[in-house]
């Protein structure tokens, strides 16, 4: 798995709002970065203690808002554009 594929997976779960899997994926991403660059430092390594509520709020900020436009047709049905 390369970093681009991991970014796509993270984006997918961000859209779904699955914060638990996002936390695991972020951890995997940090491990991959450390393997590539031994001098790589993350925010979590800089902070000695991170509360669970802080982590949860950071993950919520990663969520992507999806805009859906509904197009009404002449025969009364709706289709998503």
DSSP file (Angstrom, degrees, kcal/mol; ACC not computed):
  #  RESIDUE AA STRUCTURE BP1 BP2  ACC     N-H-->O    O-->H-N    N-H-->O    O-->H-N    TCO  KAPPA ALPHA  PHI   PSI    X-CA   Y-CA   Z-CA
    1    1 A X              0   0    0      0, 0.0     2,-0.2     0, 0.0     0, 0.0   0.000 360.0 360.0 360.0 128.7    0.0    0.0    0.0
    2    2 A X     >  -     0   0    0      1,-0.1     4,-2.0     0, 0.0     5,-0.2  -0.531 360.0-100.4-101.8 175.1    1.4    3.3   -0.9
    3    3 A X  H  > S+     0   0    0      1,-0.2     4,-2.2     2,-0.2     5,-0.1   0.823 118.9  55.9 -65.6 -33.2    0.7    6.7    0.5
    4    4 A X  H  > S+     0   0    0      2,-0.2     4,-1.9     1,-0.2    -1,-0.2   0.924 108.4  47.4 -66.4 -44.1   -1.7    7.8   -2.3
    5    5 A X  H  > S+     0   0    0      1,-0.2     4,-2.1     2,-0.2    -2,-0.2   0.901 111.5  51.6 -62.5 -40.4   -3.9    4.7   -1.8
    6    6 A X  H  X S+     0   0    0     -4,-2.0     4,-2.7     1,-0.2    -1,-0.2   0.894 107.1  52.8 -64.3 -39.9   -3.9    5.4    1.9
    7    7 A X  H  X S+     0   0    0     -4,-2.2     4,-2.4     1,-0.2    -1,-0.2   0.889 108.7  50.5 -61.8 -39.3   -5.0    9.0    1.3
    8    8 A X  H  X S+     0   0    0     -4,-1.9     4,-2.1     2,-0.2    -2,-0.2   0.895 111.1  48.1 -65.7 -39.9   -7.9    7.8   -0.8
    9    9 A X  H  X S+     0   0    0     -4,-2.1     4,-2.3     2,-0.2     5,-0.2   0.916 111.4  50.1 -66.3 -42.9   -9.0    5.4    1.9
   10   10 A X  H  X S+     0   0    0     -4,-2.7     4,-2.0     1,-0.2    -2,-0.2   0.910 110.4  50.6 -61.4 -42.0   -8.8    8.1    4.5
   11   11 A X  H  X S+     0   0    0     -4,-2.4     4,-2.1     2,-0.2    -1,-0.2   0.903 108.9  52.0 -61.7 -42.0  -10.8   10.4    2.2
   12   12 A X  H  X S+     0   0    0     -4,-2.1     4,-1.4     1,-0.2    -2,-0.2   0.939 112.9  42.9 -60.4 -48.8  -13.5    7.6    1.8
   13   13 A X  H  X>S+     0   0    0     -4,-2.3     5,-1.8     1,-0.2     4,-1.1   0.776 109.4  58.7 -72.6 -25.0  -13.9    7.1    5.6
   14   14 A X  H  <5S+     0   0    0     -4,-2.0    50,-0.4    -5,-0.2     3,-0.3   0.913 105.6  49.5 -65.2 -42.4  -13.8   10.9    6.2
   15   15 A X  H  <5S+     0   0    0     -4,-2.1    -2,-0.2     1,-0.2    -1,-0.2   0.852 111.6  48.8 -64.4 -34.2  -16.9   11.2    3.9
   16   16 A X  H  <5S-     0   0    0     -4,-1.4    -1,-0.2    -5,-0.2    -2,-0.2   0.704 108.4-127.5 -78.3 -19.8  -18.6    8.4    5.8
   17   17 A X  T  <5 +     0   0    0     -4,-1.1     2,-1.3    -3,-0.3    -3,-0.2   0.729  51.7 155.3  81.8  22.2  -17.8   10.0    9.2
   18   18 A X     >< +     0   0    0     -5,-1.8     4,-1.7     1,-0.2    -1,-0.2  -0.675  13.4 175.1 -87.6  91.3  -16.2    6.9   10.7
   19   19 A X  H  > S+     0   0    0     -2,-1.3     4,-1.9     1,-0.2    -1,-0.2   0.798  72.3  58.2 -71.2 -30.0  -13.9    8.4   13.3
   20   20 A X  H  > S+     0   0    0      2,-0.2     4,-1.5     1,-0.2    -1,-0.2   0.941 110.6  41.6 -66.6 -46.3  -12.7    5.1   14.8
   21   21 A X  H  > S+     0   0    0      1,-0.2     4,-2.8     2,-0.2    -1,-0.2   0.863 111.1  58.3 -69.1 -34.6  -11.3    3.8   11.5
   22   22 A X  H  X S+     0   0    0     -4,-1.7     4,-2.6     1,-0.2    -1,-0.2   0.897 103.7  52.3 -60.5 -39.6   -9.9    7.3   10.7
   23   23 A X  H  X S+     0   0    0     -4,-1.9     4,-1.8     2,-0.2    -1,-0.2   0.913 111.4  46.4 -62.5 -42.2   -7.9    7.1   14.0
   24   24 A X  H  X S+     0   0    0     -4,-1.5     4,-2.3     2,-0.2    -2,-0.2   0.920 112.9  49.5 -65.4 -44.1   -6.4    3.7   12.9
   25   25 A X  H  X S+     0   0    0     -4,-2.8     4,-2.6     1,-0.2    -2,-0.2   0.879 109.0  51.8 -64.6 -38.2   -5.7    4.9    9.4
   26   26 A X  H  X S+     0   0    0     -4,-2.6     4,-2.3     2,-0.2    -1,-0.2   0.897 109.5  50.7 -64.0 -39.2   -3.9    8.1   10.7
   27   27 A X  H  X S+     0   0    0     -4,-1.8     4,-2.2     2,-0.2    -2,-0.2   0.919 111.2  47.7 -63.5 -43.6   -1.8    5.8   13.0
   28   28 A X  H  X S+     0   0    0     -4,-2.3     4,-2.4     1,-0.2    -2,-0.2   0.908 110.4  52.8 -62.4 -42.1   -0.9    3.6   10.0
   29   29 A X  H  X S+     0   0    0     -4,-2.6     4,-2.3     1,-0.2    -2,-0.2   0.905 108.7  49.4 -61.6 -42.0   -0.1    6.7    7.9
   30   30 A X  H  X S+     0   0    0     -4,-2.3     4,-2.3     2,-0.2    -1,-0.2   0.902 109.9  51.5 -64.3 -40.6    2.3    8.0   10.7
   31   31 A X  H  X S+     0   0    0     -4,-2.2     4,-2.0     2,-0.2    -2,-0.2   0.912 110.1  49.2 -61.9 -42.5    4.0    4.6   10.8
   32   32 A X  H  X S+     0   0    0     -4,-2.4     4,-1.9     1,-0.2    -2,-0.2   0.914 110.7  50.1 -62.6 -42.5    4.5    4.7    7.1
   33   33 A X  H  X S+     0   0    0     -4,-2.3     4,-3.0     1,-0.2     7,-0.2   0.895 109.5  51.2 -63.8 -39.5    6.0    8.2    7.2
   34   34 A X  H  < S+     0   0    0     -4,-2.3    -1,-0.2     1,-0.2    -2,-0.2   0.866 108.9  51.4 -65.5 -35.3    8.4    7.1   10.0
   35   35 A X  H  < S+     0   0    0     -4,-2.0     3,-0.2     1,-0.2    -1,-0.2   0.856 115.1  42.4 -68.9 -34.4    9.5    4.2    7.9
   36   36 A X  H  < S+     0   0    0     -4,-1.9     2,-0.5     1,-0.3    -2,-0.2   0.924 130.3  22.9 -75.6 -46.2   10.2    6.5    4.9
   37   37 A X    ><  -     0   0    0     -4,-3.0     3,-2.1    -5,-0.2    -1,-0.3  -0.923  63.7-164.2-127.2 104.5   11.8    9.3    6.9
   38   38 A X  T 3  S+     0   0    0     -2,-0.5    -1,-0.1     1,-0.3    -4,-0.1   0.739  92.7  56.6 -60.8 -22.5   13.3    8.3   10.3
   39   39 A X  T 3  S+     0   0    0      2,-0.1    -1,-0.3    -5,-0.0     2,-0.2   0.415  78.5 125.4 -88.1   2.0   13.4   12.1   11.3
   40   40 A X    <   -     0   0    0     -3,-2.1     2,-0.4    -7,-0.2    -6,-0.0  -0.427  41.3-169.1 -64.9 128.4    9.6   12.4   10.7
   41   41 A X        -     0   0    0     -2,-0.2     2,-0.2    -8,-0.0    -2,-0.1  -0.979   3.6-156.6-122.6 134.3    7.9   13.8   13.8
   42   42 A X     >  -     0   0    0     -2,-0.4     4,-1.2     1,-0.1     3,-0.2  -0.519  32.7-107.5 -99.9 170.6    4.1   13.9   14.2
   43   43 A X  H  > S+     0   0    0      1,-0.2     4,-1.6     2,-0.2     3,-0.2   0.866 120.3  56.5 -62.7 -35.9    1.9   16.1   16.3
   44   44 A X  H  4 S+     0   0    0      1,-0.2    -1,-0.2     2,-0.2    -3,-0.0   0.821 104.9  50.7 -69.0 -29.9    1.3   13.1   18.6
   45   45 A X  H  4 S+     0   0    0      1,-0.2    -1,-0.2    -3,-0.2    -2,-0.2   0.765 108.8  52.7 -77.7 -23.4    5.0   12.6   19.2
   46   46 A X  H  < S+     0   0    0     -4,-1.2     2,-0.5    -3,-0.2    -2,-0.2   0.820 103.8  63.0 -78.3 -31.7    5.4   16.3   20.1
   47   47 A X     <  -     0   0    0     -4,-1.6     3,-0.1     1,-0.1    -1,-0.0  -0.816  68.5-158.2 -96.9 130.7    2.7   16.2   22.7
   48   48 A X  S    S+     0   0    0     -2,-0.5     2,-0.4     1,-0.2    -1,-0.1   0.887  80.5  28.3 -76.2 -37.5    3.2   13.9   25.6
   49   49 A X        -     0   0    0      2,-0.0     2,-0.5     0, 0.0    -1,-0.2  -0.987  62.6-179.9-129.0 129.3   -0.4   13.6   26.6
   50   50 A X        -     0   0    0     -2,-0.4     2,-0.1    -3,-0.1    -6,-0.0  -0.990  23.4-136.4-125.4 122.7   -3.4   13.8   24.2
   51   51 A X     >  -     0   0    0     -2,-0.5     4,-1.9     1,-0.1     3,-0.2  -0.398  19.7-119.1 -76.4 157.1   -6.8   13.4   25.7
   52   52 A X  H  > S+     0   0    0      1,-0.2     4,-2.4     2,-0.2     5,-0.1   0.854 114.1  55.8 -64.8 -34.4   -9.4   11.2   23.8
   53   53 A X  H  > S+     0   0    0      2,-0.2     4,-2.1     1,-0.2    -1,-0.2   0.869 105.7  51.9 -67.4 -35.1  -11.7   14.2   23.4
   54   54 A X  H  > S+     0   0    0      2,-0.2     4,-1.9     1,-0.2    -2,-0.2   0.931 111.1  47.2 -63.6 -44.9   -8.9   16.2   21.7
   55   55 A X  H  X S+     0   0    0     -4,-1.9     4,-2.1     1,-0.2    -2,-0.2   0.905 110.8  52.2 -63.0 -42.0   -8.3   13.4   19.3
   56   56 A X  H  X S+     0   0    0     -4,-2.4     4,-1.9     1,-0.2    -1,-0.2   0.905 109.2  49.2 -61.5 -42.7  -12.1   13.0   18.6
   57   57 A X  H  X S+     0   0    0     -4,-2.1     4,-1.4     1,-0.2    -1,-0.2   0.858 109.3  52.6 -68.3 -33.7  -12.4   16.7   17.8
   58   58 A X  H  X S+     0   0    0     -4,-1.9     4,-0.7     1,-0.2    -1,-0.2   0.899 109.6  49.2 -65.3 -39.9   -9.4   16.6   15.4
   59   59 A X  H >< S+     0   0    0     -4,-2.1     3,-0.8     1,-0.2     4,-0.5   0.865 105.8  56.0 -68.7 -35.6  -11.0   13.7   13.6
   60   60 A X  H >< S+     0   0    0     -4,-1.9     3,-1.2     1,-0.3    -1,-0.2   0.863 102.8  56.6 -64.2 -34.0  -14.3   15.5   13.3
   61   61 A X  H 3< S+     0   0    0     -4,-1.4    -1,-0.3     1,-0.2    -2,-0.2   0.726  99.6  61.0 -68.3 -20.6  -12.4   18.3   11.6
   62   62 A X  T << S+     0   0    0     -3,-0.8    -1,-0.2    -4,-0.7    -2,-0.2   0.612  80.2 111.7 -79.2 -12.4  -11.2   15.8    9.0
   63   63 A X    <   -     0   0    0     -3,-1.2     2,-0.5    -4,-0.5   -48,-0.2  -0.338  63.5-138.0 -67.3 142.8  -14.7   15.0    7.9
   64   64 A X        -     0   0    0    -50,-0.4     2,-0.4   -53,-0.2    -1,-0.1  -0.886  10.9-134.6-105.3 126.4  -15.6   16.1    4.4
   65   65 A X        -     0   0    0     -2,-0.5     2,-0.5     1,-0.0   -50,-0.1  -0.665  19.5-148.5 -81.7 130.2  -19.0   17.7    3.9
   66   66 A X        -     0   0    0     -2,-0.4     2,-0.5   -51,-0.1    -1,-0.0  -0.862   2.1-148.3-105.0 128.9  -20.7   16.3    0.8
   67   67 A X        -     0   0    0     -2,-0.5     2,-0.5     2,-0.0    -2,-0.0  -0.824  12.7-168.3 -96.5 130.1  -23.1   18.5   -1.3
   68   68 A X        -     0   0    0     -2,-0.5     2,-0.5     2,-0.0    12,-0.0  -0.975   4.3-161.5-120.7 127.5  -26.0   16.7   -3.0
   69   69 A X        -     0   0    0     -2,-0.5    12,-2.7     2,-0.0     2,-0.5  -0.929   8.3-151.3-109.4 128.6  -28.1   18.5   -5.6
   70   70 A X  E     -A   80   0A   0     -2,-0.5     2,-0.6    10,-0.2    10,-0.2  -0.872   5.1-158.6-103.8 126.8  -31.5   17.0   -6.4
   71   71 A X  E     -A   79   0A   0      8,-3.2     8,-2.4    -2,-0.5     2,-0.4  -0.912  10.6-144.1-106.4 120.2  -32.9   17.5   -9.9
   72   72 A X  E     -A   78   0A   0     -2,-0.6     6,-0.2     6,-0.2     2,-0.2  -0.671  15.4-151.0 -84.8 134.9  -36.6   17.2  -10.2
   73   73 A X    >   -     0   0    0      4,-2.6     3,-1.2    -2,-0.4    -1,-0.0  -0.517  26.4-105.7-100.1 171.5  -37.8   15.6  -13.4
   74   74 A X  T 3  S+     0   0    0      1,-0.3    -1,-0.1    -2,-0.2    -2,-0.0   0.785 113.6  59.0 -68.5 -28.7  -41.1   16.2  -15.3
   75   75 A X  T 3  S-     0   0    0      2,-0.1    -1,-0.3     1,-0.1     3,-0.1   0.243 120.3 -99.1 -91.6  16.6  -42.7   12.9  -14.3
   76   76 A X  S <  S+     0   0    0     -3,-1.2     2,-0.2     1,-0.3    -2,-0.1   0.345  86.0 118.3  91.3  -7.3  -42.4   13.5  -10.5
   77   77 A X        -     0   0    0     -5,-0.0    -4,-2.6     1,-0.0     2,-0.4  -0.581  53.9-138.1 -91.0 157.2  -39.3   11.5   -9.8
   78   78 A X  E     -A   72   0A   0     -6,-0.2     2,-0.4    -2,-0.2    -6,-0.2  -0.882  13.4-165.7-113.3 146.8  -36.1   13.0   -8.5
   79   79 A X  E     -A   71   0A   0     -8,-2.4    -8,-3.2    -2,-0.4     2,-0.5  -0.981  23.2-120.8-129.6 146.0  -32.6   12.2   -9.5
   80   80 A X  E      A   70   0A   0     -2,-0.4   -10,-0.2   -10,-0.2   -12,-0.0  -0.736 360.0 360.0 -86.9 128.2  -29.3   13.1   -7.8
   81   81 A X              0   0    0    -12,-2.7    -1,-0.1    -2,-0.5   -11,-0.1   0.412 360.0 360.0 -90.2 360.0  -27.0   15.2  -10.0
